[in-house]
Amino acid sequence: MPLFIRYMSDKIMSIPVSMRLQQLRFNAFGISTLILVGVLNASIVHAQSVEYGLAQSRLTLTTAVSVAQKHDLWLIGNKHSQDAIDAASVSAGTLPDPKISIAFANMPTDTFDFGQEPMTQFKVGMSQMFPRGESLAIKQRQLAIKGQQFPYQREDRKAKVAVMVSQLWLDIYKAQESIALIEKDRALFEQLADVAAASYSSAVGKTRQHDIIRAQLEMTRLEDRLTMLRQKKEMFRQKLNEWLIENVKEKTAISNDTQLSSVLPSITLQRPELYRPEVGVNIPALLDVLSQHPAIKALEKKVNASRTGVELARQKYKPAWGVNASYAYRDDDAMGNDRADFFSVGVSFDLPIFTDQRQDQQVKTAISKSEAVKTEKGLLIRRLKASFETAKVQLMRLNERKNLYQMKLLPQVQEQAEASLTAYTNDDGDFSEVVRARIAELNASIDALNINVDRQKIIARLNYFVVANDSSN
């Protein structure tokens, strides 16, 4: 029960019945106050019943993350890319197909008689090429290493999806609960405006016309805040739908009637030893954790593959070999004498002797590409480290603000609201001060909600940096 209602109920019920009746007869403000208490109690009971009635359809954070990861087309495409690399790895280790040649050689053009000339032959040949050095094995190993980075990429993608969906879900939750807080207090401001109007019309008390205008102005501002919050809620809901729908033909995954869980989830902070506020960042421990991150592991596989590319480029200094063999059939001569058939076999190879403009440059290219990939890994570690330290500082400050609100600020604004209401009911206070105190209490409650939600958003982001490795998927 809000502080105002609890205070007014206790205050009125503590007055004897005879005195209450007497005050009701002579004090219009007292009548308005009783009406205020009754209406507020009824409105709160109705609001609670409506709130619990909406609990039939609740979208939890865990469900949203699970559905988003399940419907992420990027993960499906990445798995197909890995399958393609794995298949290419198998084929890359296989020798090129042999070539078969069939020919009629030395046919006489005057008669085209196969047995006329002794050199006329029916020739069948086969040739097989052998790539340079260990090129096949190295190429196969390079593709196999490239294929190993895809499971780590999927783990990194799942962690990123969890962060993005958590941010959107918590943004919707923040708007939803802010709306609930304002809706709960809106009835109170409406009754404050009615009390001020009744007191002003009865000429009893110190209520003035500007107090009525002030109450109406605050009601209008509350309506504007509700409109802005509903706009934010719908905007974040549409963004969340992008992750929850299975295909583009689906219109929506969550509708305007879908409510999130009314309880703020408590996301578990992974590796809490890294967030001790009394000590600074343990750089060696942090780098050890970051080195196990799926994104780093994927880049390490890419670095290893690039190193293999250098080794593959060095194989071009070695010659490529080829073997060919052929069998030539000859027909008998005109006298019926048998002619010997021919068999030929040979070896071919190239001579990479002009290496300055080809092989040397290809090796330099491979080395430069490998070094470029190494810099990608260094940049990623630096970026993850900076993002981690930034998020850690944010979490520490949010924890401080949370404690400040719980221990001091919220109790103080509640005491201020109670004190201003007590002074006003005793004709010793200003109506505007009552309104200001109630607005301050509402703002403080919304600020406390924002702090709690922002803490969960930061924790979800921090958990990304220490995501566990599971490259089996």
C-alpha positions in Angstrom: 0.0 0.0 0.0 1.4 3.4 -0.9 2.7 5.6 1.9 0.0 8.2 1.4 -2.9 5.8 1.7 -1.4 4.0 4.7 -0.9 7.3 6.4 -4.3 8.7 5.7 -6.1 5.4 6.7 -4.2 5.2 10.0 -4.8 8.8 10.7 -8.5 8.8 10.1 -9.2 5.5 11.9 -7.4 6.8 15.0 -10.0 9.5 15.4 -13.0 8.6 17.5 -16.3 8.1 15.6 -18.0 11.1 17.1 -15.2 13.4 16.3 -15.0 12.0 12.8 -18.7 12.7 12.2 -18.3 16.2 13.6 -15.3 16.8 11.3 -17.2 15.4 8.4 -20.0 17.8 9.0 -17.8 20.9 9.2 -14.8 20.1 7.2 -15.1 19.6 3.5 -11.5 18.6 3.3 -12.1 15.7 5.6 -14.9 14.4 3.4 -12.6 14.6 0.4 -9.9 12.8 2.3 -12.2 9.9 3.2 -13.3 9.7 -0.4 -9.7 9.7 -1.4 -8.8 6.8 0.9 -11.7 4.7 -0.2 -11.2 5.3 -3.9 -7.5 4.7 -3.7 -7.9 1.4 -1.8 -10.4 0.2 -4.4 -8.2 1.3 -7.3 -5.2 -0.4 -5.9 -7.1 -3.7 -5.4 -8.3 -3.4 -9.0 -4.8 -2.6 -10.3 -3.4 -5.6 -8.5 -6.0 -7.9 -9.9 -5.4 -6.7 -13.4 -1.6 -7.1 -12.9 -2.0 -10.7 -11.7 -4.4 -11.4 -14.5 -1.8 -10.5 -17.1 0.5 -13.2 -15.6 -1.0 -15.7 -18.0 1.5 -14.9 -20.7 5.0 -14.2 -19.5 8.2 -14.1 -21.6 11.2 -14.9 -19.4 14.7 -13.7 -20.2 16.0 -17.3 -20.4 13.3 -18.3 -22.9 14.0 -15.2 -25.0 17.7 -16.0 -25.2 17.1 -19.7 -25.9 14.6 -19.0 -28.7 16.9 -16.3 -30.3 19.9 -18.6 -30.4 17.7 -21.4 -31.8 16.4 -19.2 -34.6 19.6 -17.4 -35.5 20.2 -18.0 -39.2 23.8 -17.0 -38.8 24.5 -20.1 -36.8 23.0 -22.3 -39.5 25.0 -20.5 -42.3 28.2 -20.9 -40.3 27.6 -24.6 -39.9 27.2 -25.0 -43.7 30.4 -23.0 -44.2 32.2 -25.4 -41.9 30.8 -28.4 -43.8 32.0 -26.8 -47.1 35.5 -26.3 -45.7 35.6 -29.9 -44.3 34.6 -31.3 -47.6 37.2 -29.2 -49.4 39.8 -30.4 -47.0 39.2 -34.0 -48.0 39.3 -33.2 -51.7 42.4 -31.1 -51.3 44.5 -34.1 -50.2 43.7 -36.1 -53.3 45.9 -36.3 -56.4 44.5 -34.7 -59.5 42.6 -37.0 -61.8 44.8 -38.8 -64.4 44.3 -37.9 -68.1 43.6 -40.5 -70.8 44.4 -39.8 -74.4 43.2 -41.8 -77.5 44.5 -41.1 -80.9 45.1 -42.4 -84.4 48.7 -41.4 -85.3 50.4 -41.1 -88.7 47.3 -42.0 -90.8 48.0 -41.9 -94.6 45.9 -39.1 -96.1 45.8 -40.7 -99.6 43.9 -43.8 -98.6 43.3 -43.6 -94.9 44.2 -47.3 -94.8 45.3 -48.3 -91.3 47.6 -51.1 -92.5 49.2 -49.2 -95.4 52.1 -47.5 -93.6 54.3 -49.0 -90.9 54.1 -45.9 -88.6 50.3 -45.8 -88.5 49.2 -46.5 -84.9 46.2 -46.6 -82.7 47.5 -45.0 -79.5 46.2 -45.0 -76.0 48.0 -43.0 -73.3 47.7 -41.9 -69.7 49.3 -39.1 -67.7 49.4 -38.3 -64.0 50.6 -35.0 -62.4 52.1 -34.8 -58.9 51.9 -31.4 -57.2 55.0 -29.7 -55.9 56.6 -31.1 -52.8 54.1 -31.7 -50.0 51.6 -29.2 -51.3 48.6 -31.6 -51.1 49.2 -32.5 -47.4 49.9 -28.9 -46.5 46.8 -27.7 -48.3 44.7 -30.3 -46.6 46.0 -29.4 -43.2 45.4 -25.7 -43.9 41.8 -26.3 -44.7 41.4 -28.5 -41.7 42.7 -25.8 -39.5 40.4 -23.2 -41.1 37.5 -25.6 -40.4 38.3 -25.7 -36.7 37.6 -22.0 -36.3 33.9 -22.3 -37.1 32.8 -24.0 -33.8 34.5 -21.2 -31.9 32.8 -18.6 -34.1 29.4 -20.1 -33.3 30.2 -20.1 -29.5 31.1 -16.4 -29.8 27.9 -15.7 -31.8 25.8 -17.4 -29.2 27.4 -15.3 -26.5 26.8 -12.1 -28.5 23.2 -13.1 -29.2 22.7 -13.7 -25.5 24.0 -10.2 -24.7 22.0 -8.5 -27.4 18.7 -10.2 -26.5 19.3 -9.6 -22.8 19.8 -5.9 -23.5 16.5 -5.7 -25.4 14.6 -7.8 -22.9 15.8 -5.7 -20.0 15.0 -2.5 -21.9 11.4 -3.7 -22.4 11.3 -4.7 -18.7 12.5 -1.3 -17.7 9.8 0.4 -19.7 7.1 -2.1 -18.5 7.9 -1.6 -14.8 8.3 2.2 -15.1 4.8 2.3 -16.7 3.6 0.1 -13.8 5.1 2.5 -11.2 3.5 5.6 -12.9 0.2 3.9 -13.3 0.2 3.0 -9.6 0.8 6.6 -8.6 -1.4 8.2 -11.2 -4.5 7.3 -9.3 -3.0 9.1 -6.2 -2.3 12.2 -8.2 -5.8 12.2 -9.6 -7.2 12.0 -6.0 -4.8 14.8 -4.9 -6.2 17.0 -7.6 -9.8 16.1 -6.5 -8.9 16.9 -2.9 -7.3 20.2 -3.9 -10.4 21.1 -5.9 -12.8 20.1 -3.1 -10.7 22.1 -0.6 -10.6 25.1 -2.9 -14.3 25.1 -3.6 -15.2 24.8 0.1 -12.9 27.7 1.0 -11.6 25.6 3.8 -7.8 25.2 4.2 -5.0 27.0 2.4 -5.6 25.5 -1.1 -5.3 28.1 -3.9 -6.2 28.0 -7.5 -2.5 27.6 -8.5 -2.5 24.4 -6.5 -5.2 22.9 -8.7 -3.4 24.0 -11.8 -0.2 22.4 -10.5 -2.0 19.1 -9.8 -3.5 19.1 -13.3 -0.1 20.0 -14.8 1.6 17.0 -13.0 -1.2 14.7 -14.3 -0.4 15.9 -17.9 3.3 15.3 -17.4 2.6 11.8 -16.1 0.5 11.1 -19.2 3.4 12.4 -21.4 5.9 10.1 -19.5 3.6 7.2 -20.0 3.3 7.9 -23.7 7.1 8.1 -24.1 7.6 4.8 -22.1 5.0 3.0 -24.2 6.8 4.2 -27.3 10.1 2.9 -26.0 8.5 -0.4 -25.0 7.0 -0.9 -28.4 10.3 0.0 -30.2 12.3 -2.4 -28.1 9.6 -5.1 -28.6 9.9 -4.8 -32.4 13.7 -5.1 -32.1 13.4 -8.2 -30.0 11.0 -9.7 -32.5 13.8 -9.7 -35.0 15.6 -12.3 -32.9 12.6 -14.4 -31.9 10.8 -15.0 -35.2 11.9 -18.1 -37.1 11.4 -16.7 -40.6 10.4 -13.5 -42.2 6.9 -14.7 -43.0 6.0 -14.6 -39.3 4.4 -11.3 -38.4 5.5 -11.1 -34.8 6.8 -13.3 -32.0 5.6 -11.2 -29.0 2.5 -9.0 -29.3 1.6 -5.8 -27.4 -0.3 -8.0 -24.9 2.7 -10.1 -24.1 4.0 -9.3 -20.7 7.5 -10.0 -19.5 8.1 -11.6 -16.1 7.3 -9.0 -13.4 10.4 -10.2 -11.4 13.7 -8.8 -12.4 16.0 -11.8 -13.2 19.2 -12.0 -11.3 21.9 -12.8 -13.9 24.8 -14.7 -12.3 28.1 -12.9 -12.6 30.7 -15.4 -13.9 34.3 -15.3 -12.6 33.4 -13.0 -9.7 37.1 -13.0 -8.5 37.9 -10.6 -11.4 35.5 -7.9 -10.0 36.9 -7.3 -6.5 36.5 -3.6 -6.0 39.2 -3.3 -3.4 41.9 -4.3 -5.9 42.7 -3.2 -9.4 42.4 -5.3 -12.5 44.6 -8.4 -12.4 46.0 -8.1 -15.9 47.7 -11.5 -16.1 44.5 -13.2 -14.8 42.4 -11.2 -17.2 44.6 -11.9 -20.2 44.5 -15.6 -19.2 40.7 -15.6 -19.2 40.5 -13.6 -22.5 42.9 -16.0 -24.2 40.3 -18.7 -23.7 37.5 -16.6 -25.3 35.9 -18.3 -28.4 36.6 -15.2 -30.5 40.3 -15.4 -29.6 40.4 -19.1 -30.2 38.8 -18.6 -33.7 41.5 -16.0 -34.5 44.2 -18.4 -33.3 43.0 -21.0 -35.8 43.1 -18.3 -38.5 46.6 -17.4 -37.5 47.7 -21.1 -37.7 46.1 -21.4 -41.1 48.0 -18.4 -42.3 51.2 -19.9 -41.1 50.4 -23.0 -43.1 49.9 -20.7 -46.0 53.5 -19.6 -45.7 54.6 -23.2 -45.7 52.5 -23.9 -48.7 54.0 -20.9 -50.6 57.5 -22.3 -50.0 56.6 -25.5 -51.8 56.4 -23.5 -55.0 60.2 -23.6 -55.1 60.0 -27.3 -55.8 59.2 -28.7 -59.2 55.9 -30.3 -60.2 56.3 -33.8 -61.6 54.3 -35.7 -64.2 54.4 -39.3 -65.5 52.9 -40.3 -68.8 52.7 -43.7 -70.5 51.2 -44.8 -73.8 50.6 -48.0 -75.9 50.5 -47.8 -79.7 48.9 -50.6 -81.7 50.0 -51.2 -85.4 48.2 -53.4 -88.0 49.9 -56.1 -90.0 51.7 -55.1 -93.2 50.4 -55.9 -96.8 52.1 -59.3 -96.8 50.4 -60.2 -93.5 53.5 -59.9 -91.4 53.0 -58.9 -87.8 54.2 -55.5 -86.8 55.5 -54.8 -83.3 53.4 -52.5 -81.1 54.9 -49.5 -79.3 55.0 -48.7 -75.6 56.2 -45.3 -74.4 56.8 -43.9 -70.9 58.1 -40.5 -69.8 58.5 -38.1 -67.0 57.9 -34.3 -67.1 58.7 -31.6 -64.6 59.1 -27.9 -64.5 62.1 -25.9 -63.4 61.3 -23.0 -61.0 64.6 -21.1 -61.8 63.2 -17.6 -62.2 62.1 -17.2 -58.6 62.7 -13.5 -58.0 59.5 -12.3 -59.6 57.2 -15.2 -58.8 58.1 -17.6 -55.9 59.9 -15.0 -53.8 57.0 -12.6 -54.1 54.4 -15.2 -53.3 56.2 -16.2 -50.1 56.4 -12.5 -49.1 52.7 -12.2 -49.7 52.0 -15.2 -47.5 54.2 -13.9 -44.7 52.5 -10.5 -44.8 49.1 -12.0 -44.7 50.1 -14.1 -41.7 51.5 -11.1 -39.8 48.3 -9.1 -40.6 46.2 -11.9 -39.0 48.4 -11.7 -35.9 47.7 -8.0 -35.6 43.9 -8.8 -35.7 44.4 -11.1 -32.7 46.3 -8.4 -30.8 43.7 -5.7 -31.6 40.9 -8.0 -30.5 42.5 -8.8 -27.1 43.1 -5.1 -26.6 39.5 -4.3 -27.5 38.1 -7.0 -25.2 40.4 -5.9 -22.3 39.3 -2.2 -22.6 35.6 -3.2 -22.9 35.9 -5.4 -19.8 37.6 -2.7 -17.7 34.9 -0.2 -18.8 32.1 -2.5 -17.9 33.7 -3.4 -14.6 33.9 0.3 -13.6 30.2 0.7 -14.6 29.2 -2.2 -12.5 31.2 -0.9 -9.5 29.5 2.5 -9.7 26.1 1.0 -10.2 26.6 -1.1 -7.1 27.5 2.0 -5.2 24.4 3.8 -6.4 22.2 0.8 -5.6 23.4 0.8 -2.0 23.0 4.5 -1.8 19.4 4.3 -3.0 18.5 1.4 -0.7 20.2 2.7 2.4 19.6 6.4 2.2 17.8 8.0 -0.8 14.6 6.0 -1.0 14.0 6.1 2.8 14.7 9.8 2.8 12.3 10.7 0.0 9.6 8.5 1.7 10.1 10.4 4.9 10.0 13.7 3.0 6.7 12.7 1.3 5.2 11.6 4.7 6.4 14.8 6.4 4.9 17.1 3.7 1.6 15.2 3.8 1.5 15.4 7.6 2.1 19.1 7.4 -0.6 19.6 4.7 -3.2 17.6 6.6 -2.5 19.7 9.7 -3.0 22.9 7.7 0.6 23.7 8.2 2.0 22.8 4.8 1.8 23.7 1.1 -0.1 21.6 -1.4 2.7 22.2 -4.0 5.2 20.7 -1.6 3.1 17.6 -1.3 3.0 17.2 -5.0 6.7 17.8 -5.3 7.4 15.2 -2.6 5.3 12.7 -4.4 7.0 13.4 -7.7 10.4 13.1 -6.1 9.4 9.7 -4.6 8.1 8.4 -7.9 11.3 9.6 -9.7 13.4 8.0 -7.0 11.6 4.7 -7.5 12.0 4.8 -11.2 15.7 5.7 -10.8 16.2 2.7 -8.5 14.5 0.5 -11.1 16.8 1.8 -13.8 19.9 1.1 -11.6 18.8 -2.4 -11.0 18.1 -3.1 -14.6 21.3 -1.4 -15.8 23.2 -3.7 -13.3 21.8 -6.8 -15.0 22.6 -5.4 -18.4 26.2 -4.8 -17.4 26.5 -8.2 -15.8 25.2 -9.8 -19.1 27.8 -7.8 -21.0 30.6 -8.8 -18.5 29.7 -12.5 -18.8 30.4 -12.3 -22.5 34.1 -11.7 -21.8 34.4 -14.9 -19.7 32.1 -17.1 -21.7 33.0 -20.7 -21.3 34.6 -22.5 -24.3 32.5 -25.3 -25.8 33.6 -25.8 -29.4 31.8 -29.1 -29.8 28.8 -27.5 -31.5 
